[in-house]
């Protein structure tokens, strides 16, 4: 900005957006000073560097506003966890499935944790079948981020909503 610009020649754009062409930095500084504005380097890597004659405070404010708007429009995804067991009965399964569907339609990712207790861990295939059933029941709403895998006494499945087109 202003005296910090080291290039000898710069391409200058005035406050209205019109190009003034390639001129010396001193001449550009004088034009900015005459207009009561600042000379701001907006593209230092260009050849020659591009500078704008603008009000720096206003420019900074607009950049902050753009950044805030981008943050506001960012999608926040949270991971919801639903815990089941290999011996979960049909009615309980339907309730858990309803919760999974609710989370997915809301746009959240879902981590399905299947917990093995005691000797149940010897029948991992029951857990695998349960998670495959959940996968099949939610296939039109969600995609599988992480296939069923063991972590200690838990078998985990990660689901995320299908992208809305």
Backbone torsions as a table, in degrees:
resi	resn	phi	psi	omega
1	UNK	NA	138.5	178.5
2	UNK	45.3	-111.9	-174.3
3	UNK	-72.0	-13.1	-178.1
4	UNK	-78.7	-8.4	-179.5
5	UNK	-76.9	122.1	-173.6
6	UNK	-97.5	-17.2	-177.8
7	UNK	-68.6	148.0	178.9
8	UNK	-80.4	-38.8	180.0
9	UNK	-116.1	139.0	177.6
10	UNK	-137.7	151.6	172.9
11	UNK	-89.5	125.2	-171.9
12	UNK	-111.5	136.8	174.3
13	UNK	-120.3	128.6	-177.3
14	UNK	-82.7	-178.3	-174.3
15	UNK	-65.2	-20.7	179.0
16	UNK	-87.8	-10.4	-179.6
17	UNK	99.9	1.6	179.4
18	UNK	-81.8	140.3	179.2
19	UNK	-80.1	131.9	176.5
20	UNK	-97.9	-5.3	178.0
21	UNK	92.9	-168.3	-179.4
22	UNK	-92.4	118.0	179.2
23	UNK	-135.4	170.7	-179.4
24	UNK	-70.6	155.5	-178.5
25	UNK	-62.8	-39.7	-179.5
26	UNK	-61.6	-44.0	179.9
27	UNK	-63.6	-41.6	178.5
28	UNK	-63.6	-40.3	178.1
29	UNK	-62.2	-42.3	179.5
30	UNK	-63.0	-42.2	179.4
31	UNK	-63.1	-41.8	179.1
32	UNK	-64.9	-42.6	-179.4
33	UNK	-64.1	-42.4	179.0
34	UNK	-61.8	-35.7	180.0
35	UNK	-81.4	-7.8	-178.9
36	UNK	74.4	25.7	-177.8
37	UNK	-122.4	-174.7	-179.4
38	UNK	-109.8	153.2	173.1
39	UNK	-99.4	113.0	-175.2
40	UNK	-115.5	128.3	178.4
41	UNK	-80.2	112.9	-176.9
42	UNK	-98.7	-23.8	179.3
43	UNK	-139.1	84.0	-175.3
44	UNK	-70.6	-21.1	-176.4
45	UNK	-85.6	-11.0	-180.0
46	UNK	-71.8	163.5	179.5
47	UNK	-121.9	109.1	-9.7
48	UNK	-73.0	163.1	-179.0
49	UNK	-58.2	145.5	-179.5
50	UNK	-96.1	128.9	178.5
51	UNK	-124.1	148.8	177.6
52	UNK	-120.0	142.8	173.3
53	UNK	-93.7	105.1	-176.0
54	UNK	-146.9	168.2	172.6
55	UNK	-80.6	112.8	-172.5
56	UNK	-62.6	-39.5	179.7
57	UNK	-60.9	-43.6	178.9
58	UNK	-65.8	-40.2	179.4
59	UNK	-61.4	-46.4	179.6
60	UNK	-62.3	-41.6	179.3
61	UNK	-61.5	-43.2	180.0
62	UNK	-66.0	-37.3	176.2
63	UNK	-62.6	-42.6	178.7
64	UNK	-63.6	-39.5	179.4
65	UNK	-63.9	-42.1	178.1
66	UNK	-63.0	-42.9	-180.0
67	UNK	-63.9	-41.0	179.2
68	UNK	-65.1	-40.3	178.5
69	UNK	-63.2	-41.3	179.1
70	UNK	-64.3	-41.1	178.4
71	UNK	-64.6	-38.8	-178.5
72	UNK	-65.9	-36.6	-177.7
73	UNK	-83.5	-4.3	-179.8
74	UNK	-69.5	138.9	-179.1
75	UNK	-85.5	126.1	179.1
76	UNK	-98.5	116.3	177.6
77	UNK	-106.9	135.0	176.5
78	UNK	-116.3	156.8	179.1
79	UNK	-104.1	119.0	176.6
80	UNK	-99.1	144.3	-179.2
81	UNK	-115.4	133.9	175.6
82	UNK	-121.2	124.5	-178.0
83	UNK	-105.0	132.6	177.1
84	UNK	-132.0	175.5	177.0
85	UNK	-127.2	159.8	-179.9
86	UNK	-63.4	-26.0	-177.1
87	UNK	-98.1	19.4	-178.7
88	UNK	-61.5	128.4	-178.7
89	UNK	-74.6	166.6	-172.3
90	UNK	-59.4	-47.7	-178.0
91	UNK	-63.5	-43.8	178.2
92	UNK	-63.4	-39.3	177.9
93	UNK	-60.2	-43.8	-179.1
94	UNK	-63.6	-38.0	178.1
95	UNK	-66.5	-44.9	178.0
96	UNK	-61.5	-42.0	179.5
97	UNK	-63.6	-39.2	178.4
98	UNK	-62.4	-40.4	177.2
99	UNK	-64.8	-42.4	179.0
100	UNK	-60.5	-45.9	179.9
101	UNK	-62.5	-41.2	179.6
102	UNK	-61.5	-45.2	179.8
103	UNK	-63.9	-42.8	-177.5
104	UNK	-66.7	-42.4	179.9
105	UNK	-67.9	-25.0	176.0
106	UNK	-76.1	-14.0	177.8
107	UNK	102.0	7.5	-179.4
108	UNK	-91.0	154.0	171.0
109	UNK	-81.0	154.0	-179.1
110	UNK	-126.7	130.7	175.3
111	UNK	-107.2	114.4	179.4
112	UNK	-95.9	115.9	-179.9
113	UNK	-106.3	122.3	177.4
114	UNK	-105.5	114.5	-173.9
115	UNK	-98.0	127.8	175.9
116	UNK	-96.1	135.0	176.4
117	UNK	-114.3	141.5	174.7
118	UNK	52.2	-124.1	-176.3
119	UNK	-82.3	-2.6	178.5
120	UNK	-57.5	-26.4	-175.7
121	UNK	-62.7	-19.8	178.1
122	UNK	-74.0	-14.5	179.6
123	UNK	-112.0	61.3	-178.7
124	UNK	-62.8	-26.4	-178.5
125	UNK	-64.2	-30.2	176.7
126	UNK	-65.0	-42.0	177.5
127	UNK	-65.2	-41.9	179.8
128	UNK	-62.0	-42.4	178.6
129	UNK	-63.5	-40.1	179.7
130	UNK	-62.7	-44.7	-179.7
131	UNK	-69.0	-35.4	176.5
132	UNK	-65.0	-35.1	178.6
133	UNK	-66.2	-42.5	177.3
134	UNK	-62.7	-43.3	178.5
135	UNK	-58.1	-44.7	-179.4
136	UNK	-68.0	-38.5	-178.0
137	UNK	-71.4	-20.5	-178.3
138	UNK	-112.5	13.2	-172.4
139	UNK	-63.1	-27.9	179.7
140	UNK	-85.6	-9.2	179.1
141	UNK	-107.8	-31.8	-171.5
142	UNK	-135.8	157.4	172.9
143	UNK	-113.5	156.1	-177.3
144	UNK	-86.0	119.0	175.9
145	UNK	-83.2	-39.0	-178.2
146	UNK	-137.7	120.6	179.6
147	UNK	-64.9	160.2	-179.6
148	UNK	-55.0	126.6	177.4
149	UNK	-144.7	153.3	-177.7
150	UNK	-85.2	138.8	170.7
151	UNK	-140.6	98.4	-176.9
152	UNK	66.2	-123.3	178.9
153	UNK	-93.2	7.5	-179.3
154	UNK	-112.6	145.2	169.1
155	UNK	-112.5	125.1	-172.6
156	UNK	-111.7	147.0	175.3
157	UNK	-138.2	128.2	178.4
158	UNK	-107.6	128.6	178.2
159	UNK	-120.6	142.4	173.8
160	UNK	-132.5	151.2	-177.3
161	UNK	-63.6	147.7	174.7
162	UNK	-67.5	144.0	-178.8
163	UNK	-66.0	138.9	-179.0
164	UNK	-84.5	123.6	-177.7
165	UNK	-106.8	NA	NA
